[in-house]
């Protein structure tokens, strides 16, 4: 039986900052005209490269609207949107049921579909590409698999000579949508991980000898590159430019796949039609022979209650342009970061949500 992972599955462990956020009704005061002061965005380091491209493209047609974008992390993006310190919080993770219930004016709006890669640094491996699955990755990150030539890894990689060196798992220290995605994959594919660790933007990582932490996707890429025999997870908009090994991941059908436009689209096509009106749905570990298992919606998290009509209109116009097929979802933007555009059904749901911003 295929399981549909919706927002209800984040009740056990979600964002570590949840107790600190301010209710959406307490929106910070913002000057009267968005055109005068601009719009502010912060959050996901996976989505940040696309936002940079969007701002450049949008300013060419709407130069009077100034948009300030910064990379922090998905947890900060959601927190800042709820607190009202930015107009747009960028996140790879949707809000949990509890957070959505506490903050009914805050919405999670998909802007595009992205993927995550599992990357490694194994000296001497040459051009051989590793094959990995969820249970092995869970074992690496809970410490039950310690060497690269562990029998479970060897069994997935016949014909490849793997070293006996200890594995160095690298994980995000900051509240991260990438951690949310990666730990969902471990949770969905490994009962022990589900029972003992769970998933979220912030989790209590098991203690593993030699483990290291990093901040942001750039930090993850640099840490893996600088650490022989390490492994980590990176958003595709950053990993595609890193000189690291990229693992083929095993999907539900037993196929080992890399993230491509075709495998990301195949995974999205299975679960997109099941997306609810509030668009909070996990796309991780979708069924299907050609479905790459680590994909997700990239969200704008924001309040439907803005301080004035001018700011609300500026936000609506920018987001509608961002998801338009002849705007921000055009190939020249989406292809540049390894994402895929929203399918028509999801675009219609996002347009409806954006229309609620007043």
C-alpha positions in Angstrom: 0.0 0.0 0.0 1.4 3.4 -1.0 1.5 5.9 1.9 0.8 9.6 1.2 2.9 11.8 3.4 1.0 14.9 4.4 1.6 17.6 6.9 0.0 15.6 9.6 3.1 13.4 9.8 5.3 16.2 11.2 3.6 16.2 14.6 6.3 14.4 16.5 9.3 16.5 15.5 9.3 19.6 13.4 11.0 22.9 13.8 13.2 23.4 16.8 12.3 27.1 16.9 8.5 26.5 17.2 8.2 27.7 20.7 9.9 31.0 19.9 7.8 32.2 17.0 5.4 35.1 17.3 1.7 34.6 16.2 1.0 35.7 12.8 -1.5 38.4 14.0 1.4 40.3 15.5 2.8 41.5 12.2 5.6 44.0 12.5 5.0 47.5 11.3 6.1 48.1 7.7 6.3 51.5 5.9 3.3 52.3 3.7 4.7 51.6 0.3 6.5 48.4 -0.8 7.7 50.3 -3.9 9.4 52.9 -1.6 11.1 50.4 0.8 11.1 47.2 -1.1 10.2 43.6 -0.1 12.4 41.4 2.2 13.0 37.7 1.8 15.1 35.3 3.8 15.4 31.6 4.4 16.3 28.5 2.4 19.9 28.3 1.0 18.6 25.8 -1.5 16.1 28.3 -2.9 18.4 31.3 -2.6 20.2 30.9 -6.0 16.8 30.9 -7.7 15.6 33.9 -5.8 18.8 35.7 -6.9 17.9 35.0 -10.6 14.3 36.0 -10.0 15.2 39.3 -8.5 17.4 40.1 -11.5 14.7 39.1 -14.0 11.8 40.8 -12.1 13.7 44.1 -11.7 14.0 44.4 -15.5 10.2 44.6 -15.8 9.3 46.1 -12.4 12.3 48.3 -11.4 10.3 50.3 -8.9 9.9 47.2 -6.7 13.1 46.5 -4.7 13.5 43.0 -3.3 16.2 42.2 -0.8 17.0 38.5 -0.6 19.3 36.8 1.9 20.2 33.2 2.6 19.8 32.0 6.2 18.0 28.7 6.6 14.4 27.4 6.2 13.7 27.5 9.9 14.7 31.2 9.9 12.6 31.8 6.8 9.4 30.4 8.5 10.2 32.1 11.8 10.8 35.5 10.2 7.6 35.3 8.1 5.5 34.5 11.1 7.1 37.3 13.1 6.6 39.7 10.2 10.2 40.8 10.0 10.2 39.8 6.3 7.4 39.6 3.7 8.6 36.3 2.3 10.1 33.4 4.1 11.8 30.8 1.8 11.6 27.2 2.9 12.1 23.7 1.7 9.8 22.6 4.5 6.1 23.2 5.0 4.7 24.3 8.3 3.5 21.5 10.6 -0.2 21.1 11.5 0.5 22.6 14.9 2.3 25.6 13.5 -0.4 26.1 10.8 -3.1 25.9 13.5 -1.4 28.5 15.7 -0.8 30.8 12.7 -3.8 30.7 10.5 -2.9 33.7 8.5 0.4 32.2 7.4 0.4 30.1 4.2 2.9 27.8 2.5 3.0 28.4 -1.2 5.0 26.1 -3.6 7.0 28.2 -6.1 8.9 25.3 -7.9 10.0 21.7 -7.4 13.6 20.9 -6.3 15.7 17.9 -5.4 18.5 17.0 -2.9 21.6 15.0 -3.5 23.7 12.8 -1.3 27.3 13.6 -1.8 30.6 12.0 -0.7 34.3 12.4 -0.7 36.1 9.1 -1.0 39.8 9.4 -2.2 40.8 6.9 -4.7 37.4 5.9 -5.8 37.9 7.3 -9.2 34.9 7.7 -11.5 32.9 4.9 -9.8 29.6 6.1 -8.6 28.2 4.8 -5.3 24.7 3.4 -4.9 23.0 4.0 -1.6 19.6 3.5 0.0 17.6 4.8 2.9 18.5 2.1 5.4 22.2 2.4 4.7 22.1 6.2 5.1 20.1 5.8 8.4 22.8 3.4 9.6 25.5 5.9 8.7 23.8 8.7 10.5 22.9 6.6 13.6 26.4 5.1 13.9 25.5 1.5 13.2 27.4 1.6 9.9 30.9 3.0 10.5 33.3 1.9 7.7 32.9 2.5 3.9 33.5 -1.3 3.3 30.6 -2.3 5.6 28.8 -5.3 4.2 25.6 -3.4 3.7 27.3 -0.8 1.5 29.4 -3.4 -0.4 26.1 -5.3 -1.2 24.7 -2.2 -2.9 27.9 -1.7 -4.9 29.2 -4.9 -6.5 32.5 -4.6 -8.3 33.5 -1.4 -6.5 36.5 -1.6 -4.1 35.6 0.3 -1.0 38.1 1.5 1.6 38.0 0.4 5.3 38.3 4.0 6.4 35.7 5.3 8.9 32.8 7.2 7.5 32.5 10.9 8.5 28.8 11.9 8.5 28.3 15.6 8.0 24.9 17.2 8.9 23.4 20.6 9.2 23.7 22.5 12.5 21.1 25.1 11.6 17.3 24.7 11.3 17.2 23.4 7.7 14.6 22.4 5.2 17.3 20.1 3.7 17.5 18.3 7.0 13.7 18.1 6.9 13.9 16.4 3.5 16.8 14.1 4.3 15.5 12.9 7.6 12.1 12.3 6.1 13.8 9.9 3.6 15.5 8.1 6.5 12.2 8.0 8.5 10.1 6.7 5.7 12.6 3.9 4.8 13.9 2.8 8.2 11.7 1.8 11.2 14.5 2.2 13.7 15.1 5.8 12.6 11.3 6.5 12.7 11.0 5.1 16.2 14.1 6.8 17.7 14.9 10.0 15.8 12.1 11.1 13.4 12.4 14.1 11.1 12.2 17.9 11.1 14.2 21.0 10.3 15.9 20.5 13.7 16.4 17.0 15.2 18.4 15.4 18.0 21.0 13.7 15.9 22.4 10.4 17.2 26.0 10.8 18.4 28.4 9.3 15.9 32.2 9.2 16.3 33.8 11.7 14.0 30.6 13.4 12.9 30.8 17.1 11.9 28.3 19.9 11.5 27.9 22.6 8.8 25.7 25.6 8.2 23.9 26.2 4.9 24.2 24.3 1.7 27.4 26.1 0.8 28.8 25.1 4.2 27.8 21.5 3.6 29.5 21.4 0.2 32.7 23.0 1.6 32.8 20.6 4.6 32.4 17.5 2.5 35.1 18.7 0.0 37.5 19.4 2.9 36.9 16.1 4.7 38.2 12.8 3.2 35.8 9.9 3.6 32.8 12.1 4.4 29.2 12.1 3.3 26.4 14.6 3.5 23.3 16.0 1.8 23.1 19.1 -0.3 20.4 21.0 -2.2 20.7 20.5 -6.0 21.1 24.2 -6.7 24.4 24.1 -4.8 25.6 20.5 -5.3 25.5 20.6 -9.1 28.4 23.1 -8.9 30.4 21.0 -6.3 33.2 18.7 -7.4 31.9 15.8 -5.3 30.7 12.3 -5.8 26.9 12.0 -6.1 25.2 8.8 -5.0 22.5 7.1 -7.0 19.6 6.6 -4.5 17.4 3.5 -4.4 13.7 4.3 -4.9 10.6 2.3 -3.9 10.8 0.2 -7.1 14.5 -0.8 -6.4 15.9 1.5 -9.1 19.1 3.5 -8.3 18.7 7.0 -9.8 20.3 10.4 -10.0 18.2 13.6 -9.9 17.5 14.7 -13.5 14.6 16.7 -15.0 13.1 13.4 -16.0 13.4 11.6 -12.6 12.3 14.6 -10.6 9.3 15.1 -12.9 8.4 11.4 -12.6 8.4 11.6 -8.8 6.4 14.8 -8.8 3.8 13.5 -11.3 2.8 10.8 -8.9 2.1 12.9 -5.8 1.3 16.3 -7.3 -2.4 15.4 -7.9 -2.7 14.5 -4.3 -1.6 17.9 -3.0 -4.2 19.4 -0.7 -5.5 23.0 -1.0 -3.0 24.3 1.5 -0.3 22.5 -0.5 1.5 21.1 2.5 2.6 17.7 1.2 5.8 15.7 1.3 7.1 14.5 -2.1 9.9 12.5 -0.6 10.1 8.8 -1.5 7.4 8.9 -4.2 6.5 5.5 -5.8 7.3 4.8 -9.5 10.2 3.1 -11.3 11.6 6.4 -12.6 10.9 8.5 -9.4 14.0 10.0 -7.8 13.3 9.8 -4.0 14.6 13.1 -2.7 12.4 15.9 -4.1 10.2 18.6 -2.6 8.2 21.7 -3.1 10.1 25.0 -2.6 7.9 27.2 -0.5 7.2 30.9 0.1 5.9 31.2 3.6 4.1 34.4 4.2 1.1 36.1 5.9 -2.2 36.7 4.1 -2.6 39.8 6.2 -0.2 42.6 5.1 0.0 46.1 6.6 -1.5 47.8 3.5 -2.8 47.3 0.0 0.4 48.5 -1.7 2.6 45.9 0.0 0.0 43.1 -0.5 -0.2 43.9 -4.3 3.6 44.0 -4.7 3.9 40.6 -3.0 1.1 39.1 -5.1 2.5 40.4 -8.3 6.0 39.1 -7.6 4.9 35.7 -6.6 2.5 35.3 -9.5 5.3 36.3 -11.8 7.6 33.8 -10.1 5.3 30.8 -10.8 4.3 31.9 -14.3 5.5 29.7 -17.2 6.7 32.9 -19.0 8.0 34.4 -15.8 10.0 32.9 -12.9 9.1 29.3 -13.9 10.5 29.7 -17.3 13.4 27.3 -18.3 16.0 30.0 -18.2 15.5 30.3 -14.5 14.5 26.8 -13.4 17.0 24.9 -15.5 19.9 27.0 -14.1 19.4 25.6 -10.6 18.3 22.1 -11.5 14.7 22.6 -10.5 11.5 21.8 -12.5 8.6 24.1 -13.0 5.3 23.7 -11.2 2.7 21.5 -13.0 -0.4 23.3 -14.0 -2.5 21.8 -11.2 -0.1 22.9 -8.5 0.3 26.3 -10.2 -3.4 26.8 -10.0 -3.4 26.0 -6.3 -0.5 28.4 -5.6 -2.3 31.1 -7.6 -5.4 30.6 -5.4 -3.3 30.9 -2.2 -1.5 34.0 -3.5 -4.9 35.6 -4.2 -5.6 35.5 -0.4 -2.8 38.0 0.4 -4.5 41.3 1.3 
